[in-house]
Amino acid sequence: MRGRVMAVCGPGGEPVIAPDLHASVTGLLAGMGHRVVACSGGVDSLLLSDLAHAADPASTLVVHAVTPAVPDEATRRVVTTAHRLGWRLRLVRSGEFGDERYLANPTDRCFHCKTHLYDELDRVAAASDVADAVLLSGANLDDLGEYRPGLRAAAEHRVRHPFVEAGAGKAAIRELAAARGRAWHDLPAAPCLASRLYSGTRVTPDLLRAVEAGEQLLRELTGMRTVRCRVRGQQVRIEVGDDDRHRVTEPVLAAVSRVMREHSAGLGPAQLDALPYAPGRAFVRLRPPGR
């Protein structure tokens, strides 16, 4: 089945992994020549970087943007993985924090962010030995069913998405990463920190640091992996799965409130959202001015 990793048995009955996804992506890469892989530090872009490097190290450059919107943990993960696997890695500043269109946090904020990222990747490629490189992202089939304005920026920069072309969703990517022995195969989904801010809530480094600190403490206090500290104006709303809501006690909320206010003093007390966690909830339609 295309896009899957199938388990079969070898001659002695031992389990063998038949990586259909690996073969599909490797075949796509073989026809590309030089490539620059945008690696955010999530499982998708890490695996794509891994496969591209393994297929042809000399033709592969991995680029990671260091920005207030990317958790420090993700940057450390990319650097550590690159060192261990021998990737050619370039750390860059993508520059979106100098763009008022991004800072105002419109519904299509991701378009402006990705435009800056891909502009920087184009510059990196042009100044290196991979000037003719194809830009690659780790987007997969599941992403196509969500609101992803960043994909429009990718299209404008002719970015290719090998997992989409191979017909792979998140589950197949995790299976292949596990088959390759990658410790990050089961990382929970972790979009950029700016995705925690409701549309119209201005993006600032202080607010993103508050979100990062709040989520880190929430995970430490409760043992949960998927948590969100959403911010709307000055309101802080905690989102967790329906089965985990009992873990978010009043003392936990008070502790999260304190640590977030250490980074952004104007925030109100953290409250448990009335609804369970749902991806993309912070994207809301904004009224045009004067209406």
Helices and strands as residue ranges (DSSP letters): E 5-9, E 15-19, H 20-30, E 35-38, H 43-55, G 57-59, E 60-65, H 72-85, E 89-92, G 96-98, H 100-103, H 109-126, E 134-136, G 141-145, H 150-156, H 162-165, H 170-179, G 183-186, G 193-196, H 205-222, E 227-232, E 235-240, G 242-247, H 250-261, E 270-272
